[in-house]
Amino acid sequence: MNTNQLKKFITAALMAALTCFATYIIRVPSPTGYIHPGDSFVILSGIILGPLYGALSAGIGSMLADILAAYPQYAVATLIIKALTALICSFIYRHLRRKMYSVILAGLVGGIIVTLGYFSVEYFMYGFGGALSGVPLNGVQNIFGIILSTMLYPLLYRIPQIKDMMKD
């Protein structure tokens, strides 16, 4: 493993821990779950780490938060949904030449993936009405994640080591 791979691996572990922490510790309960800043780290994982490490980091960190928060029934779905979200965010960010608007667009598309993903899972768990009841909360959650990731992006971009990873 070379130095760049090691830096990415360590940063991926850190981002997974931040995602788990921000999802599990910092949360506002709601009737259908809770709102948390963890999705901003899902978006940023894809942007900073690229598609593979970003997807793994976002998926694992989010899944661990579900397990810790006593939502194990969502753990596997969360792993897949959040990993896919970070993967897509990474592709959008890199395709749009790494500009601020690409963070916003990546977050919007990522939010659609999260909303559709959980709607699909909850449809099989609770039926159409139960799945539909989670959509507004997911929308609020997505907006919160986009705003926070857009605020954190310029700060993280100023860190030379993070900036170098974003170029990969």
PAPA-500056 format. One record per residue: residue in one letter; x, y, z of N, C-alpha, C, O in turn. Coordinates in pm, whole numbers, plus 50000, padded with zeros to 5 digits. Layout:
residues N
AXYZXYZXYZXYZ...
This chain:
residues 168
M500864988350000500005000050000500905012350000501775013850087N500705021349903501535033349897500985044149990499935042450052T501705055250000501345065950094499985072050063499205074750154N499685074249935498385080149899497225070849934496185075349982Q497405057949910496365048349945496155047750096495025046750144L497255048450171497165048250316496435060650367495605059650457K496745072450310496065084850349494565083750320493735087850401K494235078150204492815076650169492115066850261490985069150302F492785056050294492215046050384491965051950522490905049750581I492925059350574492775065650705491675076250702490875077150795T491645084150596490605094350583489225087850569488245092950623A489145076550499487875069350486487395064550622486205065350653A488315059450703487935055050838487455066850922486475065750996L488155078050909487755090150982486375095050935485545098751018M486135095050805484845099450752483725089850794482605094250821A484015076850800483005067350847482665070250992481495069951032A483695073051072483465076251214482685089351228481775090151310L483025099451148482295112151153480845110351109479935116151168T480635102351005479285099650958478465092751066477325096551092C479045082751128478365075551236478075084951352476945085351402F479065092551394478905101951506477825112251476476925114551557A477905118651358476945129151322475535123751306474565130951327T475425111151268474105105051252473535100451385472355102451413Y474365094351467473895088251591473815098051708472825097951782I474805106151726474885114751844474095127651827473385131951919I474195133851710473565146851687472265144351611472265144451488R471155142251683469905139151614468715145751684468695147751805V467745148951600466495154851647465385144651616465115142051499P464755139051719463715128951696462515134551619462165146351632S461895125851541460655129351471459755117051476460205106351516P458495118351436457575106951442458015094851358457665083551390T458775097251251459165086151163460665083451165461165076851074G461375088251264462825086151269463495097851338463075101951447Y464525103151276465205114851331465965122251222466325116551120I466195135051246466955143551154468355144951213468515146651334H469345144351128470735144551173471635150651065471235151250948P472845155051101473775160451002474615149850931475515153350855G474355137250955475165126650897475175126350745476185122650685D474065130250681474025129850535475005139650471475445137550358S475365150250542476375159250487477715151950475478465154450380F478005142950568479245135350561479165124150457480185119850404V477965119550428477775109950319478135116750187478885111150106I477615128750165477915136450044479405139350037480035137149934L479965144450146481385148150148482305135950136483405137250083S481885124450183482695112350167482905109450019484025106549976G481835110049941481955107749798482815118349730483605115149641I482655130749770483385141749709484875141049744485725142549656I485185138749869486585138749913487305125949871488425126549820L486675114549893487375101749879487225094949745487935085349716G486315099749661486095093049534485055082049547484525079749656P484765075349437483645065949437483825053849528482895050449601L484955047249527485105034949605485225037549755484395032949833Y486235044949794486435047749937485275056049994484865054050108G484755065249914483625073349959482385065049985481705066850085A482095055749894480925047149910481065038150033480135036750111L482235032250048482455023650164482365031350295481735026850390S482985042950298482975051250418481565055550455481145054050570A480835060850359479465065550385478545054150424477755055350518G478635043150353477765031750382478025025550517477095022850593I479285023250548479635016950676479325026150794478765021650894G479685038950783479405048350892477925049750920477505049951035S477125050550814475675051850831475055039050885474145039550968M475545027750838475035014950886475325013151036474465008751112L476515016651077476865015651219475965024551305475585020751416A475635036351254474735045251327473355038851344472765039851451D472855032351240471565025451251471615014451357470675012751434I472685007051359472814996251457472875002051598472214997051689L473675012451617473795018651749472485025151794472175025251913A471725030551699470485037551732469285028151746468145032751757A469535015251745468475005251760467525004851640466315002751656Y468085006851521467325005051397468004994351311468294996851194P468254982551366468994972451288468234967651164468844962651069Q466934969151164466134964951048466484973250924466204969050812Y467094985050944467484993650833468964992350796469384998250697A469744985050874471204985150860471684981550720472484988850661V471224970450666471694966250533471214975950426471964979650336A469954980050436469424989650338470205002750345470525008650242T470505007250466471265019650482472655018350422473125027450354L473315007150446474635004850386474575006750235475415013650178I473605000750171473475001250025473075015249979473685020749887I472055021050042471535034049999472585044950016472795052949924K473245045450130474225056050155475485053950073476105063650030A475885041550051477045038849965476745043349822477585049649757L475565040049773475165044249639475095059549629475485065349528T474595065849733474515080449736475905086749725476105095749644A476855082049805478215087349799478855084649664479575093149610L478595072949608479125069449477478635079149370479435084449292I477345081549367476755090849270477245105149294477535112349199C477335109149421477845122549453479275124249401479635134849350S480065113849415481445114349366481485116149214482225124549163F480685108449143480675109348997480195123148951480775128948859I479155128249012478635141448973479675152249001479925160748916Y480265151949118481285161949155482455161649056482905172149011R482935149949022484075148848931483685152348787484485158248714H482485148748747482035151748611481855166748588482105171748478L481415173848690481155188248677482385196648713482265208548744R483515190548709484795197348726485025203748862485695214048873R484465197548963484785200949101484545215749136485445222549186K483375220349111482975234049146481955233649260481405223049292M481695245249319480755245949431479355241149389478705233949464Y478905245149271477575240849228477495225749211476415220049219S478635219249188478615204649175478345197849310477795186849314V478725204349420478415199049553476905199649575476315190149626I476305210649536474855212249553474095202249466473175195549513L474495201249339473815191849249474015177449295473085169349289A475225174249339475485160749391474595157849511474045146949524G474435167749598473575166149714472115164249675471405156149736L471655171649576470265170249530469995156449473469005150049507V470885151849386470715138449328470865127849437470115118049440G471835129749525471995120449637470755119849724470365109149770G470135131349746468895131849825467765124249759466965117749827I467695124949628466675117349555466925102349572465985094549590I468195098249565468535084149583468145079449723467565068749739V468465087649824468125084049963466605082849978466115073050035T465875092649929464425092649944463795080649873462955073749930L464195078249749463655066749675464085053449738463305043949743G465325053049786465825040749848465025037149973464585025749987Y464845046750063464095043950185462605041950156461945034150224F462075049050057460685046750019460495032249975459535025750015S461425027249893461335013449845461415003449960460634993949966V462365005550051462514996450165461274996950253460744986550293E460815008950284459665010350374458375005850308457435001950378Y458305006150177457125000950107456944986150140455834981550165F458054978650139457964964350170457794961750319457254951450357M458234971050402458104969250547456734973650599456134967050683Y456244985150547455054991350606453924993950506452864998750547G454104990850380453094993850279453255007950224454115015550267F452405011150128452525023950059452365035950153453155045350148G451355035650238451105046850329452255049150426452655060450451G452765038350481453895039550573455135044950504455855053250560A455375040250382456535045050306456375059650269457325067450275L455165063450231454895077250191455055086950309455435098450290S454765082250428454875091050545456315095050575456535105250641G457285087450528458695090750552459275100550452460355105950475V458585102850340459125111350234459345125850280460405131350251P458405132250350458655146150393459875147450485460665156750470L460035138150579461195138650667462485136650587463485143350613N462465127450492463645125650407463965138250329465135141450308G462935145350285463155157950215463845168350303464795174850261V463365169750425463985179050520465415174650549466325182850553Q465595161650569466925156150595467875159250480469025162950502N467395157650358468225160250240468635174950232469795178050204I467695183750255467995198150249469035201650355469975209150328F468865196350475469815198850583471205193750544472195200650567G471295181850487472575176250444473245184350335474465186250337I472465189250240473005197450131473545210650186474645214850150I472785217150271473225229950329474515228150407475465235850388L474565218250494475755216250575476965212150492478075217050515S476795203250396477935199250312478425210950227479625212150202T477525219550183477915231350106478675241250195479575248250147M478315241850321479045250650414480425244950449481385252450463L480515231850465481785225550503482775224350387483985224450408Y482255223050265483105220850148484235231250134485395227250121P483945244350138485045253950120486095253150232487275255550208L485655249850351486605248550462487515236550440488725237450460L486935225250400487725213250377488635214750256489745209350254Y488175222050155488955223950034490245231750060491205230649985R490255239450166491455247250202492545238750267493685243150278I492205226750309493205217850369493935210850254493315203450178P495245213050242495975207750125495835192650104495685188149991Q495865184950211495765170450197494385166250148494265156950067I493345172950195491975170050150491805174350004491215167249924K492325186149972492235191249836492905181549738492395179249628D494045175949777494725166349690493875153949666493835148649555M493175149249772492315137449756491145140349664490695131449591M490645152549667489505156149583489895156349436489035155349349K491175157549407491635157949267491765144149207491805142749084D491835133849291492005120149240490795115549164490775104249115
